[in-house]
Amino acid sequence: MEHVRLGRTGLKVSRLCLGCMTYGEPDRGDHKWTLGEEASRPFIRAALEAGINFFDTANVYSAGSSEEIVGRALHDFARRDEIVLATKVCSPMRPDPNGRGLSRKAIMTEIDASLRRLGTDYVDLYQIHRFDPQTPIEETLEALDDVVRAGKALYVGASSMYAWQFAKALYLARENGWARFVSMQNHVNLIYREEEREMLGLCAEEGVGVIPWSPLARGRLARPSGAGGTDRARTDAFQAKLYDATQEADVRVIDAVGAVAEELGASRAAVALAWLLTRPAVASPIIGASKPHHLDEALAALELTLAPEHLRRLEADYVPHAVAGF
């Protein structure tokens, strides 16, 4: 397993990150397709055995049970100082007005709650799950700086937002001497490349490590166009907001992935991930694994080299998309 620096930091992360939204109790929260604790543990253990040291979850995943499952598994299977543990804050955790967002109150409450669920004294990377337009960004940044100074997080990161919002946050942190975002977790894959317009270039220029979510477009890039999907594909309401199955250009991109995969004797998933690993500033795509072959195919991407002709064919049919995922 190759390990790379996360942006300009000295933190070394595996070239793949295991996304842990898949792991959570199905009867908690809105994700009925998640794997419970006993079904989840083999995947976390297999990731560790493959050399993955980077694990990403969030307070909102399965109403906190993802953090609980991941925390217990990593405690049992790994040494805390040898893994990079990331979680997120912003989404609703309680029905009261302060049970969500990026106010000082929300951040200070949720970091402690996440640490309790994870069973650790600190997280390596504490990320804002989205931009909060109702809270001044200065309030959010100062609160995150206090979390770092208290030793509850080592680094802070951000997730999907407009590039101007991220640039403003980076500027304000520098001007005020606050902890600066070291990572951007955003929506990038072969059928959604809008982040290439501004965000990826900004991250490359500012030394921010990119850790894309949905690298396989919720599985669309891993199977032939029109093929039936998983229970998650059929029930995930958020997915319907991201992708349009009738988009002809997307179908052509998916077909190109299949053609290149057949030519190289590789899986579609490996080809799509190998392409993503060529993008500027991309450090560690966040992969999901609910079946053993998911992890195997992701690992195979690390050994796959795409020639310029392959890249041209994979990219040729892309058309602009409306912004999705913020």
C-alpha positions in Angstrom: 0.0 0.0 0.0 1.3 3.4 -1.0 1.0 6.2 1.6 1.0 9.9 0.6 1.1 13.2 2.5 -2.3 14.7 3.0 -1.8 18.0 1.2 1.2 19.9 2.5 0.9 18.3 6.0 3.3 15.7 7.3 0.4 13.3 7.8 0.7 10.1 5.8 -2.5 8.5 4.6 -3.1 5.4 2.5 -3.8 6.0 -1.2 -7.4 4.7 -0.4 -9.6 5.7 2.5 -12.3 3.4 3.8 -15.6 5.3 4.0 -17.6 4.0 6.9 -21.1 5.3 6.1 -21.8 1.7 5.0 -21.3 0.5 8.6 -24.1 1.4 11.1 -27.2 -0.1 12.7 -30.0 -0.2 10.1 -32.6 0.6 12.7 -30.9 3.9 13.6 -31.1 6.8 11.2 -32.3 6.8 7.6 -29.8 4.4 6.0 -31.7 1.0 6.1 -29.1 -0.5 3.8 -26.2 -0.3 6.2 -24.3 -3.3 7.7 -24.7 -3.9 11.4 -21.7 -4.4 13.7 -21.0 -8.1 13.2 -21.3 -7.8 9.4 -19.1 -4.6 9.4 -16.1 -5.8 11.3 -14.6 -8.1 8.7 -14.5 -5.2 6.2 -12.7 -2.9 8.6 -10.2 -5.7 9.5 -9.6 -6.6 5.8 -8.9 -2.9 5.0 -6.3 -2.8 7.8 -4.7 -6.0 6.6 -4.5 -4.5 3.1 -2.5 -1.5 4.5 -5.4 1.1 4.6 -4.7 3.3 7.6 -7.3 6.0 6.8 -10.9 5.7 8.0 -13.7 8.3 7.5 -17.0 8.4 9.2 -19.4 11.1 10.5 -21.5 11.9 13.6 -24.7 11.7 11.5 -24.1 8.3 9.9 -26.7 5.9 11.3 -27.4 8.3 14.1 -24.0 7.9 15.6 -23.8 4.1 15.4 -21.2 4.2 12.6 -18.8 6.0 14.9 -19.5 3.4 17.6 -18.9 0.4 15.3 -15.8 1.9 13.7 -14.4 2.9 17.1 -14.8 -0.5 18.6 -13.4 -2.3 15.5 -10.3 -0.1 15.3 -9.8 -0.5 19.0 -9.8 -4.3 18.6 -7.9 -4.6 15.3 -5.4 -1.7 15.3 -3.1 0.5 17.3 -4.6 4.0 17.7 -1.3 5.8 16.8 -1.0 3.8 13.6 -4.4 4.8 12.0 -5.8 8.1 10.7 -9.3 8.5 12.0 -11.6 11.2 10.5 -15.2 12.2 11.4 -17.4 15.1 10.5 -19.8 17.7 12.0 -22.7 19.8 10.6 -25.7 17.5 9.9 -28.7 17.3 12.3 -28.1 15.2 15.4 -31.0 16.5 17.5 -34.4 18.2 16.7 -33.6 21.3 18.8 -32.4 24.5 16.9 -28.8 24.0 18.1 -28.6 20.3 17.2 -27.1 21.0 13.8 -24.8 23.3 11.9 -21.4 24.8 12.6 -22.0 27.2 15.5 -19.5 27.2 18.3 -22.1 25.5 20.5 -22.7 22.8 17.9 -19.1 22.1 17.3 -18.1 22.0 20.9 -21.0 19.6 21.7 -20.5 17.3 18.8 -16.7 16.9 19.0 -17.1 15.5 22.6 -20.0 13.3 21.5 -18.0 11.9 18.6 -15.0 11.2 20.8 -17.3 9.3 23.2 -18.8 7.2 20.5 -15.4 6.5 18.9 -13.8 5.7 22.2 -10.8 7.9 21.6 -9.3 11.1 23.1 -8.8 12.7 19.7 -9.5 12.4 16.0 -6.8 12.9 13.4 -9.1 14.9 11.0 -12.2 16.8 12.0 -14.2 17.9 9.0 -17.1 20.3 8.5 -19.6 18.1 6.6 -21.0 21.0 4.5 -20.9 24.8 4.5 -23.3 26.4 7.1 -24.7 29.6 5.6 -26.4 30.5 8.9 -23.2 30.7 10.9 -20.4 33.3 10.2 -17.5 31.4 8.9 -15.3 33.2 11.4 -17.2 31.7 14.3 -16.8 28.2 12.8 -13.1 28.6 12.1 -12.3 30.0 15.6 -14.3 27.1 17.2 -12.4 24.5 15.1 -9.1 26.2 16.1 -10.1 25.8 19.7 -10.8 22.1 19.1 -7.3 21.7 17.7 -5.7 23.7 20.5 -7.5 21.5 23.0 -6.0 18.4 21.4 -9.3 16.9 20.4 -8.4 17.0 16.7 -5.0 17.2 15.0 -6.1 18.6 11.7 -9.3 20.1 10.3 -10.9 19.6 6.9 -13.8 20.7 4.8 -16.3 19.1 2.5 -18.5 20.1 -0.5 -18.9 23.8 -1.0 -18.2 26.5 -3.7 -14.6 27.3 -4.4 -15.1 30.9 -3.3 -16.4 29.8 0.1 -13.4 27.6 0.6 -10.9 30.3 -0.6 -12.5 32.7 1.9 -12.1 30.1 4.7 -8.5 29.5 3.9 -7.7 33.2 3.7 -9.4 34.0 7.1 -7.6 31.1 8.8 -4.3 32.4 7.6 -5.0 36.0 8.5 -6.1 35.1 12.1 -3.6 32.4 12.8 -6.3 29.7 13.1 -6.0 26.1 12.2 -6.3 25.9 8.4 -8.2 23.3 6.4 -5.8 20.7 5.2 -8.3 18.6 3.2 -11.3 18.9 0.9 -13.8 16.0 0.8 -15.8 16.7 -2.4 -17.9 15.0 -5.1 -15.7 13.9 -8.0 -16.0 11.0 -10.4 -16.1 10.3 -14.1 -19.7 11.3 -14.5 -19.5 14.3 -12.2 -16.4 16.4 -12.9 -17.6 19.9 -12.1 -15.0 20.2 -9.3 -12.3 20.3 -12.0 -13.4 23.8 -12.9 -12.2 25.6 -9.8 -12.0 23.5 -6.7 -9.3 21.0 -7.7 -7.0 23.8 -9.0 -7.6 25.8 -5.8 -6.6 22.7 -3.7 -3.5 22.0 -5.7 -2.4 25.7 -5.5 -3.1 25.9 -1.7 -1.6 22.5 -0.8 -4.9 21.0 0.3 -5.4 17.2 0.0 -8.5 16.1 -1.9 -10.3 13.0 -0.6 -13.3 12.6 -3.0 -16.5 11.0 -2.0 -18.7 8.8 -4.3 -15.7 8.0 -6.6 -17.9 5.3 -8.4 -21.0 7.5 -8.6 -22.9 5.4 -6.1 -21.9 2.2 -8.0 -23.0 3.5 -11.5 -19.4 3.3 -12.8 -18.9 -0.2 -11.4 -21.7 -1.8 -13.5 -23.0 -1.7 -17.1 -25.4 1.2 -17.8 -29.0 0.1 -17.1 -28.0 -2.8 -14.9 -29.9 -3.2 -11.6 -28.2 -1.9 -8.5 -28.0 -2.7 -4.9 -30.6 -2.2 -2.1 -28.8 1.1 -1.4 -29.1 2.2 -5.0 -32.9 1.5 -4.9 -33.5 3.2 -1.6 -30.9 6.0 -1.2 -32.9 9.2 -1.6 -29.8 11.4 -1.8 -28.5 9.4 -4.8 -31.5 10.5 -6.8 -30.4 14.1 -6.3 -26.9 13.4 -7.7 -27.4 11.4 -10.8 -29.9 11.1 -13.7 -30.0 7.6 -15.1 -31.5 8.9 -18.4 -28.5 11.3 -19.1 -27.2 10.0 -22.4 -23.7 11.4 -22.0 -23.4 9.7 -18.6 -24.3 6.4 -20.3 -21.6 6.9 -22.9 -19.0 7.5 -20.2 -20.2 4.4 -18.3 -19.9 2.4 -21.6 -16.4 3.8 -22.1 -15.4 2.6 -18.6 -16.6 -0.9 -19.6 -14.7 -0.9 -22.9 -11.4 0.2 -21.2 -11.9 -2.3 -18.4 -12.4 -5.1 -20.9 -9.3 -4.1 -22.9 -7.2 -4.0 -19.8 -8.6 -7.1 -18.2 -9.7 -5.0 -15.1 -12.9 -4.3 -13.3 -14.9 -1.2 -14.1 -14.5 0.0 -10.5 -10.7 -0.3 -10.8 -10.6 1.7 -14.0 -12.9 4.5 -12.6 -10.7 4.7 -9.4 -7.5 4.6 -11.4 -8.7 7.6 -13.4 -9.6 9.5 -10.2 -6.1 8.9 -8.8 -4.7 10.9 -11.8 -6.6 14.1 -10.9 -4.7 17.1 -9.4 -4.4 17.1 -5.6 -6.3 13.9 -5.1 -4.7 12.1 -2.2 -7.1 9.3 -1.1 -10.5 8.6 -2.7 -13.1 7.4 -0.2 -14.3 3.9 -1.1 -17.2 2.0 0.3 -17.1 -1.8 0.8 -20.2 -3.9 1.6 -19.0 -7.0 -0.4 -15.5 -8.6 -0.4 -15.0 -7.8 -4.1 -15.5 -4.1 -3.5 -12.3 -3.9 -1.5 -10.4 -6.2 -3.9 -11.4 -4.0 -6.9 -10.4 -0.8 -5.2 -7.0 -2.2 -4.3 -6.5 -3.3 -7.9 -6.9 0.3 -9.0 -3.6 1.1 -7.3 -1.8 -1.3 -9.7 -3.5 -0.1 -12.8 -1.9 2.4 -15.2 -4.0 4.2 -17.7 -2.4 5.3 -20.9 -3.1 8.8 -22.3 -5.4 7.1 -24.9 -7.4 5.4 -22.1 -7.8 8.8 -20.3 -8.9 10.5 -23.6 -11.6 7.8 -24.1 -12.8 7.9 -20.6 -13.1 11.7 -20.6 -14.3 12.3 -24.2 -18.1 12.2 -23.7 -18.4 14.2 -20.5 -20.8 17.1 -20.6 -21.4 19.9 -18.0 -23.7 19.0 -15.1 -25.6 21.1 -12.6 -23.9 21.4 -9.3 -24.8 18.4 -7.1 -23.8 17.3 -3.7 -23.6 20.6 -1.8 
